């Protein structure tokens, strides 16, 4: 019996079927990769938000009543300084600055938060009392930030967006009882955290 080969039409049909299957398979693979990339981006975003909220909460929870000297003159800035009078969102002195290398420095640290073009930064000063050429380390925490607001609860159980409160002769060592943090994001809306300020000081 004479062997029968494939006709040209059959070969074209086979190629067309193979091409269609390959296109479907490649499309499915691309979709899988895209979904994986989206999931990774969402997880990265979640971790960044969690880290930012945790860092804010820790800084206020470890707030210390240590004012800092002005770079010029004999004036001092309060241990906690927030409001329209400051160049940043908030400035504070916090305890718990890790020192694994045993460097001869304080465990207290002066930090501040600033919002620039929708990006939230944390600035860390190398020394508590700033000097004219002080250049703090600037760490980017989070992007797509619409706003970051603070409210402070004083001993009269009153909330204020400024600290020290306007019109009050508050001590430069004064601390609120609690801080309300409102972080407004483009994708998550507003995240609110209430932080109790510790009344235990580090000597």
N, C-alpha and C positions, 0 to 999 in steps of 0.2 A: 504493500500500500504506500502510495506516494505521500511523504510528509507535507503537511500544509503549514505555511508560515503565516505571520500576521500581515494583514493588509495595511495599507497606509492609513485608511480611515480608522482602523482599530488602534493603531499606534497613536494617532492624534487624540482619540477618545481617552486612551489610557493616560496620556500626558495631561490632558485637560483635567481628568479626575485627580491625578496626583497634585497638580498645581492648586486645584481648589482645596484639597485636604491640607496642603502645605500652608496656604494663605490662612485658612481657619486656625490651624495649629499655631502659626506665628502670631496671629491676632490674639489668640487666647493667652499665649506666653507674654505678649506685650501688656495685656490687661493685668495679668498676674503680677508682673514686675511693677506696673504702675500702682496697683493696690498695695503692694509691699512698700513702695516708696512713700505712699501717703500714710501708711500705718507708722512707718519709721519717723516721718515728719511730725505726726501727731504725738507720738511718744516723746520725741525730743522736746516738743513744745510743752507737754505736761511736766516733764522733768524740770524745764527752765522755770515754769511758773511755780512749781513746788519749792524749788531752791530759793527763788526770790522771796516768796512769802515766809519761808523758814528763816532766811537771813534777816529780814525786817523784824520778825517776831523775836528772834534771839537778841538782836541789837537793843531793842527796847526793853526786853525782859532783864537785860544785864546793864541797864542804864546806871551810871555812877554819878554822884553829886560832885564831880570834879570840874570846875570851870577852867578855861584856858586863857592865857594871856594874849592880848592883841599883838600883832606883829610890830606895831608902832605905838609908842606911848606906854602908859601904865594901866590902861583899861583891860577889862577881862570880858570874855564872852561866857554866857551861862553854860552850865553843864548840858542843858538841852535848849536849843535855840531853833525856833521854827516860826515861819510867817513871812509876810511880804517884805519885812526888813532885811531878810537874809538873801544872799546870792544863790542859795540852793534851797531845796525843799525842806531839808531839816539837817541840823548839825547836832551831834551828841557825843558824849564820852561814855564808852562802854568798857566793861570788865571782860575778863576771859580771853585776852589776846594770847594765843598759844605761843610758847617759846621753846620749841623742842631743841634748838641749838644752844640754849643757855646763854643767849646774848645779854649783855648788861643793859637791860631796858625795863621799863614798866610793863606790867601786864594790862594796863589801861590803854585804850586806843581812841583817838578822835576820828570819827567817821562822818560822812555826810552823803546825802542822796541828791542827785540832780537828774532832771529830765531834759533831754536835748533831742529835738526832732523825732519824738515818739520812742526814743531809746532811753531806758533807765540805767543810770550808772551809780556805782557805789565808789566813793573816794576814800581812801585809807591814808591817813597821815602817818609819817614815820615817827613823829614826835608829838607829844600832847600840845606843847606850847609852840605855836607856829612862828616862823621867821619869814622875812621878806622873800627869800628864794625858795620857800617850801613848795615842792611839787608833789602832791599826793599821788599815790598809785590809783589809777582810774580803771575800774573793772566794769565791763558791760555785763549787766544782769539779764535784761529782757528787752525785746523790741515789740512793736505794735502796741505801745502803751498810750492810752489817751489821757490818763491823768493819775496822779497819786496824791491822795489827801489824807491829812491826819487831824484827829480831834483829841484833846487832852482833858482828862477829868481831874479837877482840883479837889482840895479838901472840903470845899463848900458843895461838892457833888454837882458842879456845873461843868459843862463841856465847852471848850473853846478851840477854834482852829489855830490859835496862836499860843506860843509859849516862849517866855512868860506872857501872861495875859495883859493886853493893853490897859493902862491905868492902874495896874497893880504894882506895888513895890515888892515884887517877889525876889527872894534871895537868888543869887547866881547859882546857888547849890540846890535850889528847889527842884523837886521832881513831881510829876503828876501821879495820881493813884493808878491810872490806867491810860492806855492809848488805843484809839480806834483807827485802824488802817483800812483805807478804801482804795483798792487798786483797780482802775478801770482799763479794760483791755478791748481791743477792736473785735476779737473773736469770742471772748468768754464773758463779756459784760463786766459787771463789777463784783470783785471778790472782797469781802469784808472780814477782818480779823480783829478781835478784841484781846489786847495783851495787858496783863497785870504787871505793873512795875514792881520789881523786888525792892524791899526796904532794907535789905542787908547790904552793907557797903564793904568794899575791899580796901583794906588799909595799905 
